[in-house]
Amino acid sequence: MRPRRLDPAKRWLSFLANHREVIVAFYFFTVPTLTFRLLYCFFVIEHERRSILHFNVTRHPTAEWVVQQLREAFPEAGPYRYAILDHDAKFDADVIAFLKATGLEPKRTSVQAP
């Protein structure tokens, strides 16, 4: 008999269900202004209670700015173990190194995942 392979979507949902109390996620979204400029909103959300831990807005996000936001969001070691992030270029090696230094294991979502 061939071993049964699980669908990747089901594995991801199982991971989220089994570890929701130790997962945080962060993401950028854009907001257009009345003067046709873009503001980048960054937020950190806790998965267990689905509460926002930190948010901030900037016109020009960089990896250094993201690291500073993460320092503010996690001033000390917390109960979190995993950090979910997408493949945005702002989440570069410096951000990953900071996450690992604070004890968070980065988990990237698949490309073009919502």
For each residue, the residues with C-beta under 8 A, 3 or more apart:
1:
2:
3:
4:
5:
6: 10 11
7: 10 11
8: 11 12 110
9: 12 13
10: 6 7 13 14
11: 6 7 8 14 15
12: 8 9 15 16
13: 9 10 16 17
14: 10 11 17 18
15: 11 12 18 19 107
16: 12 13 19 20 23 47
17: 13 14 20
18: 14 15
19: 15 16 22 23 81 82
20: 16 17 23 47 48
21: 47 48 79
22: 19 48 79 80 81 82
23: 16 19 20 46 47 48 80 81 82 83 84
24: 44 45 46 47 53 80 82 83 84 104
25: 44 45 47 83 84 85
26: 42 43 44 45 70 73 83 84 85
27: 42 43 45 85 86
28: 40 41 42 61 88 90
29: 40 41
30: 38 39 40 41
31: 38 39 41 57
32: 36 37 38 39
33: 36 37 38 39
34:
35:
36: 32 33
37: 32 33 59
38: 30 31 32 33 59
39: 30 31 32 33 57 58 59
40: 28 29 30 57 58 59 60 61
41: 28 29 30 31 55 56 57
42: 26 27 28 55 56 57 58 61 66 69
43: 26 27 52 54 55 56
44: 24 25 26 52 53 54 55 69 70 73
45: 24 25 26 27 50 51 52 53
46: 23 24 49 50 51 52 53 80
47: 16 20 21 23 24 25 50 84
48: 20 21 22 23
49: 46
50: 45 46 47
51: 45 46
52: 43 44 45 46 55
53: 24 44 45 46 73
54: 43 44 69 72 73
55: 41 42 43 44 52
56: 41 42 43 69 72
57: 31 39 40 41 42
58: 39 40 42 61 65
59: 37 38 39 40
60: 40 65
61: 28 40 42 58 65 66 90
62: 65 66 90
63: 66 67 90 91 92 94 95
64: 67 68 94
65: 58 60 61 62 68 69 90
66: 42 61 62 63 69 70 90 91 95
67: 63 64 70 71 94 95 98
68: 64 65 71 72
69: 42 44 54 56 65 66 72 73
70: 26 44 66 67 73 74 95 98 99 102
71: 67 68 74 75 98
72: 54 56 68 69 75
73: 26 44 53 54 69 70
74: 70 71 77 78 80 102 104
75: 71 72
76:
77: 74 102 103
78: 74
79: 21 22
80: 22 23 24 46 74 83 104
81: 19 22 23 103 104 105
82: 19 22 23 24 104 105 106 107
83: 23 24 25 26 80 99 104 105 106 107
84: 23 24 25 26 47 107 108 109
85: 25 26 27 88 91 95 106 107 108 109
86: 27 91 108 109 113
87: 91 108 109 111
88: 28 85 91
89: 92
90: 28 61 62 63 65 66 95
91: 63 66 85 86 87 88 95 96
92: 63 89 95 96
93: 96 97
94: 63 64 67 97 98
95: 63 66 67 70 85 90 91 92 98 99
96: 91 92 93 99 100 106
97: 93 94 100 101
98: 67 70 71 94 95 101 102
99: 70 83 95 96 102 104 105 106
100: 96 97 103 104 105 106
101: 97 98
102: 70 74 77 98 99
103: 77 81 100
104: 24 74 80 81 82 83 99 100
105: 81 82 83 99 100
106: 82 83 85 96 99 100
107: 15 82 83 84 85
108: 84 85 86 87
109: 84 85 86 87 113
110: 8 113
111: 87
112:
113: 86 109 110
114:
